[in-house]
Amino acid sequence: MQPDFWLQRWQQGQIGFHRDQVMPLLQEHWPSLQVAAGSRVLVPLCGKSLDMHWLAAQGYRVLGVELSPLAVQQFFDEAGLRPERRSSALGEHFSAGPIEILLGDAFTLDDQTLAGIAGLYDRAALIALPPALRQRYRDTVYMRLPAGCRALLITLEYPQAEKAGPPFSVAQAEVDAFAPSWQVELAERRDILAHEPGFRAEGVSALSTAVYRMRRNAG
């Protein structure tokens, strides 16, 4: 997916992927990762997710990365926050309290930034990308995170031939292939087709969400 695709979605208000409440699966499974309070947590392709507020409320320093200026503006406006702003080689940084959003490209994060990440929350990044870009994203983000980093990954699984992504179906075998660089544990798989009328309207016959707990190995 080219950046213009996502910029256009935000400009046209086609953001059905945005949730107006915190993701229950995050609240249920994040504590089991045991990421130390005060650590920095990366949320790639963050949009204006309310999940960032929840992570901040748990005592984390949150770094979101987002391409759309509208998404960044709406995140802070809707929270009644006036962020401080600075520029770097990575893009424009908007910060308010423990939350910082980088208006830039997750594929261009530098080693220094990634080295400071202790936790990763991925609900909307991996499933937003077609297969070729998923592999690039894995190699440029996941595989460059430091040893000991913990991740919570939430994916969707459905017959890909029945619907054009995004969001895309990501099978467990693809996540398991993050090993041996990552320890991967399937925490939960849940049938959600009954709760997703948009997928049913497109003729999707089966839909599940899968939650993975992950830990970066050394080397």
N, C-alpha and C positions, 0 to 999 in steps of 0.2 A: 504494500500500500504506500503510495506516495504521500508526502506531507500535505499536499493540496487537498487530498481526499478528506483528511480529518479537519483541516481548516474550514473546508466547505461545510462539513457536517455541523460544526459549531456555529458558523455564520447563518445557516439555515435552521438552526434549532433542532436538528435531527440527532438528538442525543438520548435515544431510548436506552442506551447503556448506562445512563446516570441513574443512581438510586437516590431517592429522597429520604433515606434513612441508613443508618449504619448496617453494614452487612452482618447478619447474625453469625455466619460461619467464621468471620473474623473474631467476633467476641467469644465464640465457643472454643476455637482452636488456638488462637494466638498465645494465650497464657502457657500452654504446654511447651512452647518453644523455649521458654525461660531466657528470653533476651533481657539482659540487665537493664534496669531502669537507668535513664540518663544516656543510653546509647543512641546512636544515629540509625534511623530506619529509612530505607529507600523505598519510594513508591513510584515506579516508572509508569509513564502514560497515565498520570494521576487524574486528569480532568479537574473537576471540582468536587472530588469525592469527599463525602462526610467522614469516611473512614480515617482520613488524616486527623480530623479533630479528635476522634476516639483514641487513636494512637498517642496523640499529644497528651490527652487527659490521663493516659497510663504512665506518663512520665518520660516519654521518648522525645528525642529531637528528630523531627520528621523532615526529610528531603524529598519533595515531589519533583517530578520532571514532566513538563508538558509543552507541547508544540503551540497550542492555541492561546493567543493573548486574551481572547474572550473568556476562555475557561479560567484563566488565572484571575482576571478581573472579577468575574462572577464569584469565584471562591471567596475572595476577601470581602467583596461588597456584601454578599449574602450573610456573612458572619459579622458584619459591622466592624471590620478591621481595616486599619489604614497601614499597609505594609511599608517598611523601609525598602529602598531600591538601590541596587548597585549593579555595576557591569563587570563582567570578567570575560576571559577568552571563551568560556562555555556558553555565554548568553547573558540575559538579564535575570538578576536574583531579586525575589520579592520575599521579605521576611516580616513576620509578626509573631512575637513570642517564640515558642519552640518550633514553629512551622516555617519552613523555607520552601518556596517553589522556584525552580529554575525554568525559565522560559527558554527552552532549548531542546536539543535532541539527545535522547538517552543513549544513542549509538556513539556519541562523541564524548561521553564522560571520561575524564582523565584518571590516571592511576591514583593520584593523590586523593581525589574524591572517593573513589571506590574503596581505597584502603581503609577509610574511616567508617565504613558501613558495617554494623553488627547484625542488622536484621533487614530482610527484604520482604515486602508484601506485594504480591503480584496477583491481582484479581482481574485486571483488564489489559495487561500488556501482551502476554504470550498468546492469548486467544484472539487478540486483535490483529495478529500478523499471519500472512500466508506462509506455507512451509519454508520457502527459501529464506524469508526474512526471520522466521523463528530460529533457524539455525544460526544466522548471523547475530541475532539478539542474544542467544544462548552463549555464543563464543565471546561477544564483546561486553556483556554485562555479567551473566552468571559465572562464567569461567574466570573472570578477573576479580571477583570478590575475594576477600581474605579468608584464610583458613579459620574455621570456627563460626563463620557467619551462618545465621539461621534464617530460613525462608519459609513463608507460608504461601503456597501456590494453589490457586483455585482455577480449575479448568471446566470446560464443557465437553461433553461427548454426545455426538449424534451422527446419523448417517450423512457424511459430508455431501454425497451426491444429491441429497434431498433439499439442500439449501446452499446458496452462495454466501460465504462469509463476507465481512466479519459480522459477529464473532465466529471464529473457526472452531471446528472440532479438534481436540488434541487428545489422542489416545494415551493410555497409560504406558504403552511401550515406548512412546516418544519421551515421556518424562523419566522413565526408568533408565533411558539411555544417557541421562545426565551423569550416571555412575560411570567410572569410579570416582570422578571428581566431587560428586555429591552423594551423600547418603540420602536415600529417598524412601519415605514411608507413606503409603496410602492411609490417610486417617479416616476418610469417609467417602462413600459414593452414595448419592441420593437421586432418586427419580424425581424430576421437577417438571415434566411435560404438562401435568395438569395445571401448573401455576404459570405457564408461559403461553398465553393465547396467541401471541405473535408467531411463535414457532409453529403452533398447530395450524394457524391460518396459511402458512407457507407449505403445509403438507408434510412437516417433519413427523415421523412416526415414533421416535423414541428420543428422549433427551435426559441426560443425567449431568449432575455437577460432581466433580471429584475434588477432594481437598488433600493436599500433600504437605507433610512436614519434612523439611530438608535441612541438611547440615553440610557445610563446605568442608571437604577433607583437605589435608595438607598436600602440597605438591600439585 
